Amino acid sequence: MKLMKQMFAITTPLSCYLQSKSIDFIQACQLVDVAKIELEKMRYTEKFQELVEDTRLFATENNLENYDFKETRIRKRKILAGDQTADEQFDSASER
């Protein structure tokens, strides 16, 4: 819910402007760029941690159950004898 609120706070002004009858294309491109940058900032670890802490605080204040994120293992590829450690690049599909 908090995530959606933050996303809509960024995208709603852009959406309203793009739906208006008189659109300045340069202004529209600038608004798209600003929205894109703000959404990318939300992906950073610090911003995400702020969102998680804000959500936990909201859950605590409203007596909601607090769930932790399930930790996933990092998947590793086994390197067999004779395998190259670097990825191979092919020029054509027939070389694969």
DSSP file (Angstrom, degrees, kcal/mol; ACC not computed):
  #  RESIDUE AA STRUCTURE BP1 BP2  ACC     N-H-->O    O-->H-N    N-H-->O    O-->H-N    TCO  KAPPA ALPHA  PHI   PSI    X-CA   Y-CA   Z-CA
    1    1 A M     >        0   0    0      0, 0.0     4,-2.0     0, 0.0     5,-0.1   0.000 360.0 360.0 360.0 -44.7    0.0    0.0    0.0
    2    2 A K  H  >  +     0   0    0      2,-0.2     4,-2.2     1,-0.2     5,-0.2   0.889 360.0  52.3 -66.1 -38.8    2.8    2.4    0.9
    3    3 A L  H  > S+     0   0    0      1,-0.2     4,-2.4     2,-0.2    -1,-0.2   0.930 109.9  47.8 -62.4 -45.9    4.7    1.4   -2.3
    4    4 A M  H  > S+     0   0    0      1,-0.2     4,-2.9     2,-0.2     5,-0.2   0.882 109.0  54.7 -63.4 -38.0    1.7    2.1   -4.4
    5    5 A K  H  X S+     0   0    0     -4,-2.0     4,-1.8     1,-0.2    -1,-0.2   0.923 110.7  45.2 -61.6 -44.5    1.1    5.5   -2.7
    6    6 A Q  H  X S+     0   0    0     -4,-2.2     4,-1.2     2,-0.2    -2,-0.2   0.899 113.7  49.5 -66.5 -40.3    4.7    6.5   -3.5
    7    7 A M  H  X S+     0   0    0     -4,-2.4     4,-2.5     1,-0.2     3,-0.4   0.923 112.0  47.4 -65.5 -43.1    4.5    5.3   -7.1
    8    8 A F  H  X S+     0   0    0     -4,-2.9     4,-2.5     1,-0.2    -1,-0.2   0.831 105.1  60.2 -68.5 -30.7    1.2    7.1   -7.7
    9    9 A A  H  < S+     0   0    0     -4,-1.8    -1,-0.2    -5,-0.2    -2,-0.2   0.831 113.3  39.0 -63.3 -30.5    2.6   10.3   -6.2
   10   10 A I  H  X S+     0   0    0     -4,-1.2     4,-0.6    -3,-0.4    -2,-0.2   0.883 123.7  36.8 -83.9 -42.7    5.3   10.2   -8.9
   11   11 A T  H  X S+     0   0    0     -4,-2.5     4,-2.7     1,-0.2     5,-0.2   0.711  99.1  74.0 -90.2 -20.8    3.2    9.1  -11.8
   12   12 A T  H  X S+     0   0    0     -4,-2.5     4,-2.8     2,-0.2     5,-0.2   0.930  96.8  48.1 -63.3 -47.1   -0.2   10.8  -11.3
   13   13 A P  H  > S+     0   0    0      0, 0.0     4,-2.2     0, 0.0    -1,-0.2   0.911 114.7  47.9 -59.3 -39.2    1.0   14.3  -12.3
   14   14 A L  H  X S+     0   0    0     -4,-0.6     4,-2.6     2,-0.2    -2,-0.2   0.929 111.9  49.4 -63.9 -45.3    2.6   12.9  -15.4
   15   15 A S  H  X S+     0   0    0     -4,-2.7     4,-1.3     1,-0.2    -1,-0.2   0.916 111.5  48.5 -61.1 -45.0   -0.6   10.9  -16.2
   16   16 A C  H  X S+     0   0    0     -4,-2.8     4,-0.6     1,-0.2    -1,-0.2   0.905 112.5  48.9 -62.9 -41.4   -2.8   14.0  -15.8
   17   17 A Y  H >< S+     0   0    0     -4,-2.2     3,-1.0    -5,-0.2    -2,-0.2   0.914 109.7  51.0 -66.0 -41.8   -0.5   16.1  -18.0
   18   18 A L  H 3< S+     0   0    0     -4,-2.6    -1,-0.2     1,-0.2    -2,-0.2   0.747 110.0  51.1 -68.6 -22.1   -0.4   13.5  -20.7
   19   19 A Q  H 3< S+     0   0    0     -4,-1.3    -1,-0.2    -3,-0.2    -2,-0.2   0.520  88.5 105.5 -90.6  -6.4   -4.2   13.2  -20.7
   20   20 A S  S << S-     0   0    0     -3,-1.0     3,-0.1    -4,-0.6    -3,-0.0  -0.297  75.9-124.9 -73.0 161.4   -4.7   17.0  -21.0
   21   21 A K  S    S+     0   0    0      1,-0.2     2,-0.8     2,-0.0    -1,-0.1   0.854  98.9  54.3 -77.4 -35.3   -5.8   18.5  -24.3
   22   22 A S  S    S+     0   0    0      2,-0.0     2,-0.5    -5,-0.0    -1,-0.2  -0.845  73.5 176.4-105.1 102.9   -3.0   21.0  -24.7
   23   23 A I        -     0   0    0     -2,-0.8     2,-0.7    -3,-0.1     3,-0.1  -0.904  24.5-153.0-111.5 129.4    0.3   19.1  -24.4
   24   24 A D     >  -     0   0    0     -2,-0.5     4,-2.6     1,-0.1     5,-0.2  -0.903  13.5-152.2 -93.9 116.6    3.7   20.7  -24.9
   25   25 A F  H  > S+     0   0    0     -2,-0.7     4,-2.4     1,-0.2     5,-0.2   0.836  92.9  52.2 -65.0 -33.5    5.9   17.8  -26.1
   26   26 A I  H  > S+     0   0    0      2,-0.2     4,-2.1     1,-0.2    -1,-0.2   0.934 112.2  45.9 -66.6 -44.6    9.1   19.2  -24.6
   27   27 A Q  H  > S+     0   0    0      1,-0.2     4,-2.5     2,-0.2    -2,-0.2   0.894 111.6  52.9 -63.4 -39.7    7.4   19.6  -21.2
   28   28 A A  H  X S+     0   0    0     -4,-2.6     4,-2.3     2,-0.2    -2,-0.2   0.916 108.8  49.0 -62.5 -43.3    5.9   16.1  -21.5
   29   29 A C  H  X S+     0   0    0     -4,-2.4     4,-2.3     1,-0.2    -1,-0.2   0.890 111.0  50.6 -63.5 -38.9    9.4   14.6  -22.2
   30   30 A Q  H  X S+     0   0    0     -4,-2.1     4,-2.4     2,-0.2    -2,-0.2   0.909 110.2  49.3 -65.7 -41.2   10.8   16.4  -19.2
   31   31 A L  H  X S+     0   0    0     -4,-2.5     4,-2.5     2,-0.2    -2,-0.2   0.883 110.5  50.8 -64.9 -38.1    8.0   15.1  -17.0
   32   32 A V  H  X S+     0   0    0     -4,-2.3     4,-2.5     2,-0.2    -2,-0.2   0.924 110.8  48.9 -63.8 -44.1    8.6   11.6  -18.2
   33   33 A D  H  X S+     0   0    0     -4,-2.3     4,-2.3     2,-0.2    -2,-0.2   0.911 112.0  48.4 -62.4 -42.6   12.4   11.9  -17.5
   34   34 A V  H  X S+     0   0    0     -4,-2.4     4,-2.5     2,-0.2    -2,-0.2   0.923 112.6  48.1 -64.0 -44.4   11.7   13.2  -14.0
   35   35 A A  H  X S+     0   0    0     -4,-2.5     4,-2.4     1,-0.2    -2,-0.2   0.903 111.2  51.2 -62.9 -41.0    9.2   10.4  -13.3
   36   36 A K  H  X S+     0   0    0     -4,-2.5     4,-2.2     2,-0.2    -1,-0.2   0.921 111.0  47.6 -62.4 -44.4   11.7    7.8  -14.6
   37   37 A I  H  X S+     0   0    0     -4,-2.3     4,-2.0     2,-0.2    -2,-0.2   0.917 112.4  49.2 -63.6 -43.7   14.5    9.2  -12.4
   38   38 A E  H  X S+     0   0    0     -4,-2.5     4,-1.2     1,-0.2    -1,-0.2   0.891 111.7  48.6 -65.0 -39.2   12.3    9.2   -9.3
   39   39 A L  H  < S+     0   0    0     -4,-2.4     4,-0.5     1,-0.2    -1,-0.2   0.876 110.1  51.9 -67.7 -36.4   11.1    5.7   -9.9
   40   40 A E  H >< S+     0   0    0     -4,-2.2     3,-1.2     1,-0.2     4,-0.4   0.868 104.1  57.6 -66.5 -35.3   14.7    4.5  -10.4
   41   41 A K  H >< S+     0   0    0     -4,-2.0     3,-1.2     1,-0.3     6,-0.3   0.839  97.6  62.1 -62.4 -32.2   15.6    6.2   -7.1
   42   42 A M  T 3< S+     0   0    0     -4,-1.2    -1,-0.3     1,-0.2    -2,-0.2   0.718  95.5  61.8 -66.3 -19.3   13.0    4.0   -5.4
   43   43 A R  T <  S+     0   0    0     -3,-1.2    -1,-0.2    -4,-0.5    -2,-0.2   0.665  80.2 105.5 -81.5 -16.6   15.0    0.9   -6.5
   44   44 A Y  S <> S-     0   0    0     -3,-1.2     4,-2.4    -4,-0.4     5,-0.2  -0.289  80.9-119.2 -65.8 151.5   18.1    1.9   -4.4
   45   45 A T  H  > S+     0   0    0      1,-0.2     4,-2.7     2,-0.2     5,-0.2   0.882 111.2  52.1 -59.2 -42.8   18.7    0.0   -1.3
   46   46 A E  H  > S+     0   0    0      1,-0.2     4,-2.2     2,-0.2    -1,-0.2   0.934 112.3  44.7 -63.1 -46.2   18.5    3.0    1.0
   47   47 A K  H  > S+     0   0    0     -6,-0.3     4,-2.2     1,-0.2    -1,-0.2   0.893 113.9  50.4 -65.1 -39.1   15.1    4.1   -0.4
   48   48 A F  H  X S+     0   0    0     -4,-2.4     4,-2.5     2,-0.2    -2,-0.2   0.907 109.2  50.9 -66.4 -40.5   13.8    0.5   -0.2
   49   49 A Q  H  X S+     0   0    0     -4,-2.7     4,-2.7     2,-0.2    -1,-0.2   0.891 108.9  52.0 -63.6 -38.6   15.0    0.2    3.4
   50   50 A E  H  X S+     0   0    0     -4,-2.2     4,-2.6     2,-0.2    -1,-0.2   0.915 110.4  48.9 -61.0 -42.5   13.2    3.4    4.2
   51   51 A L  H  X S+     0   0    0     -4,-2.2     4,-2.3     2,-0.2    -2,-0.2   0.909 111.4  48.7 -63.8 -42.9   10.0    2.0    2.6
   52   52 A V  H  X S+     0   0    0     -4,-2.5     4,-2.5     2,-0.2    -2,-0.2   0.924 113.4  46.6 -63.6 -44.8   10.3   -1.2    4.6
   53   53 A E  H  X S+     0   0    0     -4,-2.7     4,-2.4     2,-0.2    -2,-0.2   0.902 112.3  50.3 -65.1 -40.6   10.8    0.6    7.9
   54   54 A D  H  X S+     0   0    0     -4,-2.6     4,-2.2    -5,-0.2    -1,-0.2   0.895 111.8  48.6 -62.9 -40.2    7.9    2.9    7.1
   55   55 A T  H  X S+     0   0    0     -4,-2.3     4,-2.5     2,-0.2    -2,-0.2   0.896 110.7  49.9 -67.8 -40.9    5.7   -0.1    6.3
   56   56 A R  H  X S+     0   0    0     -4,-2.5     4,-2.4     2,-0.2    -2,-0.2   0.906 110.8  49.9 -64.0 -40.8    6.8   -1.9    9.5
   57   57 A L  H  X S+     0   0    0     -4,-2.4     4,-2.6     2,-0.2    -2,-0.2   0.916 110.9  49.8 -62.6 -43.5    6.0    1.2   11.6
   58   58 A F  H  X S+     0   0    0     -4,-2.2     4,-1.6     1,-0.2    -2,-0.2   0.910 111.4  49.1 -60.8 -43.2    2.6    1.5    9.9
   59   59 A A  H  <>S+     0   0    0     -4,-2.5     5,-3.1     1,-0.2    -2,-0.2   0.896 112.3  48.1 -64.9 -40.3    1.9   -2.2   10.6
   60   60 A T  H ><5S+     0   0    0     -4,-2.4     3,-1.2     1,-0.2    -2,-0.2   0.918 111.0  50.2 -66.3 -43.7    2.9   -1.7   14.3
   61   61 A E  H 3<5S+     0   0    0     -4,-2.6    -1,-0.2     1,-0.3    -2,-0.2   0.811 116.0  42.5 -64.8 -30.1    0.8    1.4   14.8
   62   62 A N  T 3<5S-     0   0    0     -4,-1.6    -1,-0.3    -5,-0.2    -2,-0.2   0.191 112.8-114.6-104.4  15.8   -2.3   -0.3   13.3
   63   63 A N  T < 5 +     0   0    0     -3,-1.2     2,-0.3     1,-0.2    -3,-0.2   0.871  62.9 151.7  54.5  43.8   -1.8   -3.7   15.1
   64   64 A L      < -     0   0    0     -5,-3.1    -1,-0.2    -6,-0.1     2,-0.1  -0.704  54.3 -93.3 -99.2 155.2   -1.2   -5.6   11.9
   65   65 A E        -     0   0    0     -2,-0.3     2,-0.7     1,-0.1    -1,-0.1  -0.455  36.9-135.7 -68.0 139.3    1.0   -8.7   11.7
   66   66 A N        -     0   0    0     -2,-0.1     2,-0.4    -7,-0.1    -1,-0.1  -0.870  21.9-169.5-101.8 113.9    4.5   -8.0   10.8
   67   67 A Y        -     0   0    0     -2,-0.7     2,-0.3     3,-0.0     3,-0.0  -0.845  11.6-142.7-103.9 137.9    6.0  -10.3    8.2
   68   68 A D        -     0   0    0     -2,-0.4     2,-0.2     1,-0.1     3,-0.0  -0.681  30.6 -99.6 -93.0 153.4    9.6  -10.5    7.3
   69   69 A F        -     0   0    0     -2,-0.3     2,-0.3     1,-0.1    -1,-0.1  -0.486  38.3-112.2 -71.4 140.1   10.8  -11.0    3.8
   70   70 A K        -     0   0    0     -2,-0.2     2,-0.4     1,-0.1    -1,-0.1  -0.580  30.7-129.5 -72.4 128.9   11.8  -14.5    2.9
   71   71 A E        -     0   0    0     -2,-0.3     2,-0.4    -3,-0.0    -1,-0.1  -0.665  21.9-153.5 -83.1 133.1   15.5  -14.7    2.3
   72   72 A T        -     0   0    0     -2,-0.4     2,-0.1     1,-0.0    -1,-0.0  -0.813  15.5-115.9-107.2 147.2   16.5  -16.4   -0.9
   73   73 A R        -     0   0    0     -2,-0.4     2,-0.6     1,-0.1    -1,-0.0  -0.451  28.7-111.9 -76.0 151.1   19.7  -18.2   -1.6
   74   74 A I        -     0   0    0     -2,-0.1     2,-0.4     1,-0.0    -1,-0.1  -0.746  34.1-130.3 -81.7 125.4   22.0  -16.9   -4.3
   75   75 A R        -     0   0    0     -2,-0.6     2,-0.4    -3,-0.0    -1,-0.0  -0.632  25.1-166.6 -82.2 130.3   22.1  -19.5   -7.0
   76   76 A K        -     0   0    0     -2,-0.4     2,-0.4     0, 0.0    -1,-0.0  -0.934  17.3-129.5-118.6 140.1   25.5  -20.5   -8.1
   77   77 A R        -     0   0    0     -2,-0.4     2,-0.3     1,-0.0    -2,-0.0  -0.722  25.8-124.2 -84.8 132.3   26.4  -22.4  -11.3
   78   78 A K        -     0   0    0     -2,-0.4     2,-0.7     1,-0.0    -1,-0.0  -0.586  18.7-140.8 -74.4 135.7   28.7  -25.4  -10.7
   79   79 A I        -     0   0    0     -2,-0.3     2,-0.1     4,-0.0     3,-0.1  -0.884  19.2-157.0-100.6 116.6   31.8  -25.2  -12.7
   80   80 A L    >   -     0   0    0     -2,-0.7     3,-2.2     1,-0.1     2,-0.1  -0.443  35.4 -76.0 -88.4 164.0   32.7  -28.7  -14.0
   81   81 A A  T 3  S+     0   0    0      1,-0.3    -1,-0.1    -2,-0.1     3,-0.1  -0.375 121.1  20.7 -59.5 131.1   36.2  -29.8  -15.1
   82   82 A G  T 3  S+     0   0    0      1,-0.3    -1,-0.3    -2,-0.1     2,-0.2   0.304  92.7 128.7  92.0  -9.4   37.0  -28.3  -18.5
   83   83 A D    <   -     0   0    0     -3,-2.2    -1,-0.3     1,-0.1     2,-0.3  -0.522  59.9-122.8 -77.8 146.9   34.5  -25.5  -18.2
   84   84 A Q        -     0   0    0     -2,-0.2     4,-0.1     1,-0.1    -4,-0.1  -0.675   9.6-142.8 -85.2 144.9   35.6  -22.0  -18.9
   85   85 A T  S    S+     0   0    0     -2,-0.3     2,-0.2     2,-0.1    -1,-0.1   0.766  81.8  69.3 -80.6 -24.2   35.0  -19.5  -16.1
   86   86 A A  S    S-     0   0    0      1,-0.1     2,-0.2    -3,-0.0    -2,-0.1  -0.631  96.6 -99.3 -91.7 153.3   34.1  -16.7  -18.4
   87   87 A D        -     0   0    0     -2,-0.2     2,-0.3     1,-0.1    -1,-0.1  -0.462  37.2-125.8 -69.2 140.3   30.9  -16.6  -20.5
   88   88 A E        -     0   0    0     -2,-0.2     2,-0.5    -4,-0.1    -1,-0.1  -0.688  18.3-151.4 -87.8 140.1   31.5  -17.7  -24.1
   89   89 A Q        -     0   0    0     -2,-0.3     2,-0.4     2,-0.0     0, 0.0  -0.950   8.8-161.3-114.6 131.5   30.3  -15.3  -26.8
   90   90 A F        -     0   0    0     -2,-0.5     3,-0.1     1,-0.1     6,-0.0  -0.854  16.3-153.2-111.6 145.8   29.2  -16.7  -30.2
   91   91 A D  S    S+     0   0    0     -2,-0.4     2,-0.3     1,-0.1    -1,-0.1   0.793  82.4  22.4 -84.6 -30.4   29.0  -14.7  -33.4
   92   92 A S  S >  S-     0   0    0      1,-0.1     3,-1.0     0, 0.0     4,-0.3  -0.920  76.1-118.1-135.4 161.7   26.3  -17.0  -34.9
   93   93 A A  G >  S+     0   0    0     -2,-0.3     3,-1.0     1,-0.2    -1,-0.1   0.755 108.8  66.5 -69.6 -24.5   23.7  -19.4  -33.7
   94   94 A S  G 3  S+     0   0    0      1,-0.2    -1,-0.2     2,-0.1     0, 0.0   0.714  91.4  63.1 -71.9 -19.1   25.3  -22.3  -35.5
   95   95 A E  G <         0   0    0     -3,-1.0    -1,-0.2     1,-0.2    -2,-0.2   0.649 360.0 360.0 -77.7 -15.0   28.4  -22.1  -33.2
   96   96 A R    <         0   0    0     -3,-1.0    -1,-0.2    -4,-0.3    -2,-0.1   0.477 360.0 360.0 -73.9 360.0   26.3  -22.9  -30.2
